[in-house]
Amino acid sequence: MKRIAMVVAFAAMISAAGCTSMTPKQQGTASGAAIGAVAGAGIVSLAGGSAWTGAAVGLVAGGVAGHIKGSNEEKKQQQQGNKQP
């Protein structure tokens, strides 16, 4: 099970790194979801629970957090773009 989780985590990181044409909001959502899923699965499996449940909860929580962070980054970029002459 741990080997599968590591393979999935590695694949998620590689696929997230290849998303150069995405907006900051999309990148944040995808990265947050991937990191949240891996973290959730790891934490819950260490605590003795179902890794799949932890991955699902982490996926949603990480996706939401990443979306919020990406939205804030887009707003900053837009504000900086409006300030330049």
Secondary structure, DSSP 4 states (H G I P E B T S, - for coil): -HHHHHHHHHHHHHHHHT-TTS-HHHHHHHHHHHHHHHHHHHHHHHTTS-HHHHHHHHHHHHHHHHHHHHHHHHHHHHHHHHH--
